[in-house]
Amino acid sequence: MALNIEPAVAMVPASGGVSNHAFTNLGEQRLVFKVKSTNNVNYRVKPVYGFVEPQASTEFEIKRTDGPPKKDKFVVQFAAASPEENDPTNAFKSTYSLGKINLPVSAVVAVVEQPVAAEE
């Protein structure tokens, strides 16, 4: 079983912003996932729980609120899921994690370029 995240690193403005990613299931078995964060004050992720079908992708979104710049990470745990399951929260809680992936997140201060004055 293999789960991949693209892009594998997230960079968002410390003043707030969004980073879009996708989980790709490289295996032949349906997976269920749960996303955990080291910083629940400044970050929200949607969805927290979900399914990824075999050889398919599922998108997810990371939102950051305004706060001091720092490095954080998301830990994505995943497990095999039955095709009959339709609630990812219950499916994840009723199984054991088979693996995890770390997604590093950096909140950065945006650099604003000043216009260059034209020479006369």
N, C-alpha and C positions, 0 to 999 in steps of 0.2 A: 504494500500500500504506500502510495506516495502522493503528497499534497504539495503543490508549488504555489508561491505567491509572486505576482508580478504587479508593479515593480517590487523588488525585494527590499527596498529602503524607502521611507517616507520623509519628505522635507516639507514643512509647512511654516508659514510666517508665525512668529511668536504673537503677533497682534490678532491672530485668528485666521483660519482658512480651512480648506478641504483638500484631502488627498484621496484619490480613487484607486482601488486595487482590485485584483481578481484572484480567487483561489482556483486552481486547476487540478482536477483529480486525474492523475496519470495512470491510475490503476483500473482494474476491472470490477471493483466492488464499490457500492455507494458508500459515501462517507458523511458523517455528521461532525460539525465543528463547534467550538466555543472560543471566543476571543476574550482575552484578559489583558488589562492594561496596568502598567506601573504608575500611571498618573490619571486617576479618575476625576481629578479636579478640573483639568484643562482639556481632556479628550472625551469624545463620545464616538462610538463605532456602531454602524448599522449594516447588517444585523449582528447581534452578539452571538446568536445560535443560528445554524443553518445546515442545509444539505448540499452536497456536491455530487452530482450523478457521475458514473464512470465515464472517463474520457470527455468530460464537460467542464465548464467554468461557471463560477458564481461570483458576481461583483459584490464588493463591500466598500463602505465609505468611512473615512476617518475625518471627524470634525474637531478642530482645536479652537478653544476660546482664548481670549487675550490673557497673557500671563508672561512671566519671565522666561527668557529662552533657556532651554536645557535639553538634554538628551533623555529620551525615555524609550520604552519598547512595548510592543504587544506580543503576547505569547498566544499562539493559536494551537489549541489541543484538538486532536481529531481521533475518530474511532470509526469502526465499521458500523453501518446502519442497515437495518432491514428495509426492503422495498415497501413493506406494509406500513412502516412508520410515517406519520404525517405531521407530528409535532417535534421539531428539532430539540426543544428544551427537554422534553421527557425522554427522547431517544438518547440524548447525550448523558443524562443522569442515570439511565438504566444500563449503561455499558461501562467499559473501562477504556481509558485513553490508550491508543496504540502508538501515538507519536505526538511531537510538538515541533513547531517552527517559531523562531524568533523573528519579529519584524522590527528593526530599529527605526525610531522616529526622532528626528531632530527639529526642534523649533528654532528658527533662525530669524535674526533681525534683517528686515529687507533693506537693501542698499538702494538709496534713491540717487540716481545720477543727475547732476546739475547740467543744464544746457551750457554748451560752450559758446561764448560770445564770438560773433563774427568779427574778423579783423577788417579795419577800414582801409 
